[in-house]
């Protein structure tokens, strides 16, 4: 299964939140999980290259996140 979880800055320092998330995802308290972050993805990105990058990382069991940015159609609004 794939999961995405975002925490607001209000919760970043919350020990109880971190403990609950570790429990929910089966992570030990002493472990550290690192992610590779693919950034600046937009509707204008090449979806074939994005899929290939994701498939490569997934096949090798490398955890990753996608950082998506908006595209403004009318910058004045």
TADAWO-V267382 format. One record per backbone hydrogen bond with DSSP energy under -0.5 kcal/mol. NH is the residue of the N-H (numbers start at 1). CO is the residue of the C=O. Records with the same first field share a line. If there is no record, write none. Layout:
NH=CO / CO
This chain:
11=8
12=8
14=11
15=13
18=14
19=15
20=16
21=17
22=18
23=19
24=20
25=21
26=22 / 23
27=22
31=28
34=32
36=63
37=35
38=36 / 65
39=37
41=67
45=42
47=45
50=46
51=47
52=48
53=49
54=50
55=51
56=52
57=53
58=54
59=55
60=56
61=58
62=57
63=61
65=36
67=38 / 65
68=66
69=41
73=71
77=74
